[in-house]
Amino acid sequence: MRLHRNLCFAVIDGLTLIFNEGKYADKVIQQLLKRDKRWGARDRGFVAETTYDMVRWKRLYAEIAEVKEPFDRDNLWRMFAVWATLKGIKLPDWKYFEGTPLRKIKGRYDELSKTRRLKESIPDWMDEIGRKELGDAIWSKEIAALNQQADVILRVNTLKTTKEKLQTTLFDLDLETDFVDNHPSALKLRERANVFSTEAFKNGHFEVQDANSQLVAEYLNVKPGMRVVDACAGAGGKTLHLAALMENKGQIIAMDIYSNKLNELKRRAKRNGAHNIENRVIESSKAIKKLYDKADRVLIDAPCSGLGVLRRNPDAKWKLQPEFIDKIKKTQQEILQQYSRMVKVGGQLVYATCSVLPSENQEQVATFLKSESGENFTLVKDNKVLSHKSGFDGFYMALLERNV
C-alpha cells in the first residue's frame, strides 16, 4: 500500500479532534469524508478505517511511540508511524517519519503485548472490571473480540421485501451478501461498502443493524394486533424491527426522554413504511403512569455502559468512566422498577442491554425479581450473547412474564 499525503493529513486532523478535543469519532469521520469530492470509495475507506484503527489502539500505539496525552501533531505522526509499521506499510520519505526506529517498534510491540491492558489497548479500570466480572479467561477472549472491526450486517425490512429478493437486488449492484445462521432477517456484507447510497436503502428495504441486536425484538414474542411499548426507543432500530414482526398491525408506543431521537425514528419509520408507531416523549413520570397495566409487551432496551459494542464505538473505551457505570446501574434498576408497571397481567417484558457485564444484566434482573415491583414477575428465559462466541456484538436479554 502506498500512503498519500492528503489522506494521511485527514487522519491526523481527525485524531487531533478526537483525542484532544473530545469529539466523537463517528461525527469527526463523517466530516472528514466530505473534505475532498475527488476521493473515491477506497480513499474514504482508508481515512475512516485508519482513523478508527488509531482510536482503537490508542494506548498501545502511544506506549510504543513513547508519547503522552495531550498529543501534539508530532506525537500523532509518531503513532501513525507505529500503525503503518505494524501493518507492514512502507513509510515514505516525509519529514514526519525521519528517524523512525522500525526494529524498535516491532520489539516494543512484542514486549508490551505480554500485558493484556496494553495488548488490548484499554484503560486499567476497564481491564479490572472485566476481569472481576467475567474471569480472566473469558475476559481475555471477549476484549480481544471486541477489538475486531465489526462486520456490516443488514436487517431486511420484511414490510417491503424478503431476504432473498434483497440479496438479489444487492448482488446486481455488486454487493455480495451471506445469510447469517439463526438470524432470520440478517444479511452480512462480504466486503465493506457504503450501502446508504443504494436505492434499496432509500426505499426502506433494509436497515444496518448488528445481528445480535436483531435478536432483541424477536425475544419479545410480539404478535400482530398487540399493544407494545418500546420504553427506551432512541432512534428506533429495534422499534422498526418490532413493526415488521407485527406486520404493521396493532400499536407500538415508542418512548424516549430525547425528542430529537424520536424525530429521527419518525423519519426512519416513514422510509420503512411502518405505520403502527406512535412516538411519545417522556417529559415526566405521567407518560409512564398513563400506561400502567395496559401493554401486552414492553421492551426496555436500557441505557448501559455499551461495553458489548466497542467494536463499532472504539472511542467509548476512552470516554467511558467507572463512575458512569455505577451511575447507570442505578438508572437501570429505576427504569425496571417503574416501566415494568406498564405490563398488563399475563403480558411480557424484555430487559436488554448492549453490555457484557453481569452487574448490568443478570444481577439487575435478580434484584428486580426480589423487589416489590418484581414479585409478580417470573423469569421465562435469558440470553447472554458474548462477542467472542458469536462473532457479533455483545448483548444481554431477559424475558419476564407478569403472573396471572
C-alpha positions as CSV (number, residue, x, y, z in Angstrom):
1,M,0.0,0.0,0.0
2,R,1.2,3.5,-0.9
3,L,0.5,6.3,1.6
4,H,-1.0,9.5,0.1
5,R,-0.2,12.8,1.9
6,N,-3.7,14.3,1.7
7,L,-5.3,11.2,3.2
8,C,-2.8,10.9,6.0
9,F,-3.3,14.6,6.8
10,A,-7.0,14.0,7.1
11,V,-6.4,11.1,9.6
12,I,-4.0,13.3,11.7
13,D,-6.6,16.2,11.7
14,G,-9.3,13.8,12.7
15,L,-7.3,12.3,15.6
16,T,-6.5,15.8,16.9
17,L,-10.2,16.4,17.3
18,I,-11.0,13.0,18.8
19,F,-8.1,12.8,21.2
20,N,-7.5,16.4,22.2
21,E,-11.0,18.0,21.9
22,G,-13.1,15.0,23.0
23,K,-15.1,14.9,19.7
24,Y,-17.0,11.7,18.8
25,A,-15.1,9.6,16.3
26,D,-18.1,8.8,14.1
27,K,-19.1,12.5,13.8
28,V,-15.4,13.5,13.0
29,I,-15.1,10.8,10.3
30,Q,-18.4,11.9,8.7
31,Q,-17.0,15.4,8.4
32,L,-13.6,14.2,7.1
33,L,-15.2,12.2,4.4
34,K,-16.8,15.3,2.9
35,R,-13.4,17.1,2.8
36,D,-12.5,16.3,-0.9
37,K,-15.1,15.4,-3.5
38,R,-12.4,13.8,-5.7
39,W,-11.9,11.0,-3.1
40,G,-13.1,7.6,-4.3
41,A,-14.5,4.8,-2.2
42,R,-11.0,3.4,-1.5
43,D,-9.7,6.8,-0.3
44,R,-12.7,7.3,2.0
45,G,-12.3,3.8,3.3
46,F,-8.6,4.5,4.1
47,V,-9.5,7.6,6.1
48,A,-12.4,6.0,8.0
49,E,-10.7,2.7,8.8
50,T,-7.3,4.2,9.7
51,T,-8.8,6.7,12.0
52,Y,-10.9,4.1,13.7
53,D,-7.8,1.8,14.0
54,M,-5.8,4.5,15.6
55,V,-8.6,5.3,18.1
56,R,-9.0,1.6,18.9
57,W,-5.3,1.0,19.6
58,K,-4.5,4.5,21.1
59,R,-3.0,3.3,24.3
60,L,-0.8,0.6,22.7
61,Y,0.4,2.9,19.9
62,A,1.2,5.7,22.3
63,E,3.2,3.4,24.6
64,I,5.2,2.0,21.6
65,A,5.8,5.6,20.3
66,E,6.6,6.7,23.8
67,V,4.3,9.7,23.7
68,K,1.7,11.0,26.2
69,E,-1.5,12.9,26.1
70,P,-2.4,15.6,25.1
71,F,-0.8,14.6,21.8
72,D,0.7,17.3,19.6
73,R,0.9,16.7,15.8
74,D,4.4,15.3,16.1
75,N,3.2,12.7,18.6
76,L,0.3,11.8,16.3
77,W,2.7,11.3,13.4
78,R,4.9,9.0,15.6
79,M,1.8,7.0,16.4
80,F,0.9,6.9,12.8
81,A,4.3,5.5,12.0
82,V,3.7,2.8,14.6
83,W,0.4,1.9,12.9
84,A,2.0,1.8,9.4
85,T,5.0,-0.3,10.6
86,L,2.8,-2.9,12.4
87,K,0.6,-3.1,9.3
88,G,3.7,-3.7,7.1
89,I,3.3,-0.5,5.2
90,K,6.5,1.1,3.9
91,L,6.9,4.6,5.3
92,P,7.5,7.3,2.6
93,D,10.5,9.7,3.0
94,W,8.4,12.5,4.5
95,K,9.9,14.7,7.3
96,Y,7.3,13.3,9.8
97,F,8.9,9.8,9.5
98,E,12.6,10.8,9.7
99,G,14.4,8.6,12.2
100,T,11.5,6.2,12.8
101,P,13.0,3.2,14.6
102,L,11.3,0.3,12.7
103,R,13.0,-2.6,14.6
104,K,12.4,-0.9,18.0
105,I,8.7,-0.5,17.2
106,K,8.3,-4.3,16.5
107,G,10.4,-5.1,19.6
108,R,8.3,-2.9,21.8
109,Y,5.1,-4.3,20.4
110,D,6.2,-7.9,21.2
111,E,7.2,-6.8,24.7
112,L,4.1,-4.7,25.5
113,S,1.8,-7.4,24.1
114,K,2.5,-9.6,27.1
115,T,0.3,-7.3,29.3
116,R,-3.4,-7.6,28.4
117,R,-4.4,-4.0,29.1
118,L,-1.7,-2.8,26.8
119,K,-2.1,-5.5,24.2
120,E,-5.9,-4.9,24.0
121,S,-5.4,-1.1,24.5
122,I,-7.8,-0.4,27.3
123,P,-7.8,1.6,30.5
124,D,-6.6,-0.1,33.7
125,W,-10.1,0.2,35.3
126,M,-11.8,-1.4,32.3
127,D,-9.4,-4.4,32.4
128,E,-10.0,-4.7,36.1
129,I,-13.9,-4.6,35.9
130,G,-13.9,-7.1,33.0
131,R,-11.6,-9.5,34.8
132,K,-13.6,-9.2,38.1
133,E,-17.0,-9.8,36.4
134,L,-16.2,-12.3,33.7
135,G,-13.0,-14.0,35.0
136,D,-9.6,-13.8,33.4
137,A,-10.0,-16.4,30.7
138,I,-13.4,-15.2,29.3
139,W,-12.5,-11.5,29.6
140,S,-9.3,-12.1,27.6
141,K,-11.2,-13.7,24.8
142,E,-14.1,-11.1,24.9
143,I,-12.0,-8.0,24.9
144,A,-9.9,-9.4,22.0
145,A,-13.1,-10.0,20.1
146,L,-14.4,-6.5,20.9
147,N,-11.3,-5.1,19.3
148,Q,-12.0,-6.6,15.9
149,Q,-13.6,-4.5,13.2
150,A,-17.4,-5.1,13.1
151,D,-19.0,-6.6,10.1
152,V,-21.7,-4.7,8.2
153,I,-24.9,-6.5,8.9
154,L,-28.2,-5.6,7.3
155,R,-31.7,-6.3,8.7
156,V,-34.2,-6.9,5.9
157,N,-37.4,-4.9,6.3
158,T,-40.0,-7.6,5.7
159,L,-42.7,-5.0,5.4
160,K,-41.3,-4.2,2.0
161,T,-39.3,-7.2,0.7
162,T,-37.8,-10.6,1.5
163,K,-34.2,-11.6,2.4
164,E,-33.9,-13.5,-0.9
165,K,-35.2,-10.5,-3.0
166,L,-32.9,-8.1,-1.2
167,Q,-29.9,-10.4,-1.7
168,T,-30.6,-10.5,-5.4
169,T,-31.1,-6.7,-5.6
170,L,-27.8,-6.1,-3.9
171,F,-26.0,-8.7,-6.0
172,D,-27.0,-6.7,-9.1
173,L,-25.2,-3.7,-7.5
174,D,-22.0,-5.8,-7.0
175,L,-22.7,-6.1,-3.2
176,E,-22.4,-9.7,-2.2
177,T,-24.1,-10.9,1.0
178,D,-24.5,-14.1,3.0
179,F,-27.3,-15.3,5.2
180,V,-26.5,-15.5,8.9
181,D,-27.4,-18.7,10.8
182,N,-30.1,-18.3,13.5
183,H,-30.7,-14.6,12.4
184,P,-33.8,-14.8,10.1
185,S,-33.7,-11.2,8.9
186,A,-29.9,-10.7,8.7
187,L,-27.6,-10.4,5.6
188,K,-23.9,-10.0,6.1
189,L,-21.9,-8.0,3.5
190,R,-18.8,-9.9,2.3
191,E,-17.0,-6.6,1.8
192,R,-17.5,-3.2,3.5
193,A,-19.4,-0.8,1.3
194,N,-21.5,2.4,1.6
195,V,-24.9,0.8,1.5
196,F,-26.7,4.0,2.4
197,S,-26.4,5.4,-1.2
198,T,-28.3,2.5,-2.7
199,E,-31.9,2.8,-3.9
200,A,-32.8,-0.3,-1.7
201,F,-31.8,1.7,1.4
202,K,-33.6,4.9,0.3
203,N,-36.7,2.9,-0.4
204,G,-36.6,1.4,3.1
205,H,-35.8,-2.2,2.2
206,F,-33.2,-2.6,5.0
207,E,-31.6,-1.0,8.0
208,V,-28.0,-1.5,9.1
209,Q,-28.2,-3.4,12.4
210,D,-25.9,-5.9,14.2
211,A,-27.0,-9.5,14.0
212,N,-27.2,-9.8,17.8
213,S,-29.1,-6.6,18.1
214,Q,-31.7,-8.2,15.9
215,L,-32.2,-10.9,18.5
216,V,-33.7,-8.4,21.0
217,A,-37.0,-7.6,19.2
218,E,-37.5,-11.3,18.3
219,Y,-37.1,-12.2,22.0
220,L,-40.3,-10.2,22.9
221,N,-42.7,-12.6,21.3
222,V,-44.8,-9.9,19.6
223,K,-47.9,-10.8,17.5
224,P,-49.8,-8.7,15.0
225,G,-52.6,-6.7,16.8
226,M,-50.8,-6.3,20.2
227,R,-50.2,-3.2,22.1
228,V,-46.4,-2.9,22.5
229,V,-44.3,-0.3,24.4
230,D,-40.7,0.3,23.4
231,A,-39.8,2.3,26.5
232,C,-36.2,3.4,25.6
233,A,-36.7,3.6,21.8
234,G,-34.0,6.0,20.9
235,A,-33.8,6.4,17.1
236,G,-35.8,3.2,16.8
237,G,-33.7,0.4,15.3
238,K,-35.5,-2.2,17.4
239,T,-38.8,-0.3,17.1
240,L,-38.8,-0.7,13.4
241,H,-37.9,-4.4,13.7
242,L,-41.0,-4.8,16.1
243,A,-43.2,-3.1,13.5
244,A,-42.0,-5.6,10.8
245,L,-42.6,-8.6,13.2
246,M,-46.1,-7.3,13.9
247,E,-46.8,-6.9,10.2
248,N,-47.8,-3.2,10.8
249,K,-50.8,-4.4,12.8
250,G,-51.5,-3.3,16.4
251,Q,-49.9,-0.4,18.2
252,I,-46.3,0.4,19.1
253,I,-45.8,3.2,21.5
254,A,-42.2,4.4,21.1
255,M,-41.0,6.4,24.2
256,D,-37.8,8.2,25.0
257,I,-36.6,11.1,27.1
258,Y,-34.9,12.7,24.0
259,S,-37.3,14.2,21.4
260,N,-34.6,14.5,18.8
261,K,-34.1,10.7,18.8
262,L,-37.8,10.2,18.3
263,N,-37.8,12.7,15.4
264,E,-35.2,10.5,13.8
265,L,-37.4,7.5,14.4
266,K,-40.3,9.2,12.7
267,R,-38.2,9.9,9.6
268,R,-37.0,6.3,9.5
269,A,-40.5,4.8,10.1
270,K,-41.7,6.8,7.1
271,R,-38.9,5.3,4.9
272,N,-39.6,1.8,6.3
273,G,-43.4,2.0,5.7
274,A,-44.0,1.3,9.4
275,H,-47.4,2.9,10.1
276,N,-48.2,1.5,13.6
277,I,-45.7,3.5,15.6
278,E,-46.8,6.4,17.9
279,N,-44.0,8.5,19.4
280,R,-44.3,9.8,23.0
281,V,-41.6,11.9,24.7
282,I,-41.1,11.1,28.4
283,E,-41.3,14.6,30.0
284,S,-42.4,13.3,33.4
285,S,-43.5,10.1,35.1
286,K,-47.1,10.9,34.0
287,A,-46.3,9.5,30.5
288,I,-45.4,6.1,32.1
289,K,-48.2,6.1,34.6
290,K,-50.8,6.6,31.9
291,L,-49.8,3.2,30.5
292,Y,-49.7,1.2,33.8
293,D,-51.3,-2.3,33.3
294,K,-52.0,-1.6,29.6
295,A,-49.3,-3.2,27.5
296,D,-49.2,-6.7,26.1
297,R,-45.4,-6.3,25.7
298,V,-42.8,-3.9,27.0
299,L,-39.3,-3.6,25.7
300,I,-36.7,-2.0,28.0
301,D,-33.6,-1.6,25.9
302,A,-31.9,0.0,28.9
303,P,-29.1,2.6,28.8
304,C,-25.8,0.9,29.7
305,S,-22.0,1.0,29.5
306,G,-22.1,-0.1,25.9
307,L,-19.1,-2.5,26.5
308,G,-20.7,-5.0,24.1
309,V,-20.5,-2.6,21.2
310,L,-16.9,-1.4,21.5
311,R,-16.2,-2.9,18.0
312,R,-18.3,-0.2,16.4
313,N,-17.6,2.5,19.1
314,P,-13.9,2.2,19.9
315,D,-13.7,5.7,21.3
316,A,-16.1,4.7,24.1
317,K,-13.0,3.0,25.6
318,W,-11.6,6.4,26.3
319,K,-14.8,8.4,27.0
320,L,-16.3,5.9,29.4
321,Q,-15.5,6.3,33.2
322,P,-16.1,3.8,36.0
323,E,-18.3,6.4,37.8
324,F,-20.7,6.3,34.8
325,I,-21.1,2.6,35.2
326,D,-22.0,2.9,38.9
327,K,-24.5,5.7,38.0
328,I,-26.1,3.8,35.0
329,K,-26.7,0.7,37.1
330,K,-28.9,2.8,39.5
331,T,-30.7,4.2,36.4
332,Q,-31.3,0.6,35.0
333,Q,-32.9,-0.6,38.2
334,E,-35.1,2.5,38.5
335,I,-36.3,2.1,34.9
336,L,-37.0,-1.6,35.5
337,Q,-39.0,-0.8,38.7
338,Q,-41.1,1.9,37.1
339,Y,-41.5,0.8,33.5
340,S,-42.4,-2.8,34.4
341,R,-45.7,-1.5,35.7
342,M,-46.8,-0.9,32.2
343,V,-47.1,-4.6,31.6
344,K,-50.6,-6.0,31.9
345,V,-51.3,-9.2,33.8
346,G,-50.2,-12.1,31.6
347,G,-48.1,-9.8,29.5
348,Q,-44.3,-10.0,28.9
349,L,-41.3,-7.7,29.3
350,V,-37.8,-7.9,27.8
351,Y,-34.9,-6.2,29.6
352,A,-31.9,-5.8,27.3
353,T,-28.5,-4.1,27.3
354,C,-25.5,-4.0,24.9
355,S,-23.2,-4.7,27.8
356,V,-21.3,-7.9,28.7
357,L,-21.1,-7.2,32.4
358,P,-23.3,-9.4,34.7
359,S,-23.8,-6.4,37.1
360,E,-25.7,-4.6,34.4
361,N,-27.5,-7.8,33.3
362,Q,-28.3,-10.9,35.3
363,E,-27.8,-9.1,38.6
364,Q,-30.2,-6.3,37.6
365,V,-32.9,-8.9,36.8
366,A,-32.3,-10.8,40.0
367,T,-32.5,-7.6,42.1
368,F,-35.7,-6.7,40.3
369,L,-37.3,-10.1,40.9
370,K,-36.6,-9.8,44.6
371,S,-38.2,-6.4,44.9
372,E,-41.8,-5.5,45.5
373,S,-42.3,-4.4,41.9
374,G,-40.8,-7.6,40.6
375,E,-42.6,-10.1,42.9
376,N,-45.4,-10.6,40.3
377,F,-42.9,-11.4,37.6
378,T,-41.2,-14.7,36.6
379,L,-38.0,-15.0,34.5
380,V,-39.0,-17.1,31.5
381,K,-35.5,-17.2,29.9
382,D,-32.5,-15.1,29.3
383,N,-29.7,-15.0,26.7
384,K,-26.1,-13.7,27.4
385,V,-24.5,-13.2,23.9
386,L,-20.8,-12.8,24.0
387,S,-18.8,-11.4,21.1
388,H,-16.0,-14.0,21.1
389,K,-18.6,-16.8,20.8
390,S,-21.0,-15.2,18.3
391,G,-18.7,-13.0,16.2
392,F,-21.1,-10.1,16.6
393,D,-21.8,-7.5,19.3
394,G,-22.2,-8.4,23.0
395,F,-25.8,-8.3,24.3
396,Y,-28.0,-9.5,27.1
397,M,-31.7,-10.0,27.0
398,A,-34.1,-11.4,29.6
399,L,-37.8,-12.3,29.0
400,L,-40.0,-11.8,32.1
401,E,-43.7,-12.6,32.4
402,R,-46.2,-10.9,34.7
403,N,-48.1,-13.6,36.5
404,V,-51.8,-14.0,36.4
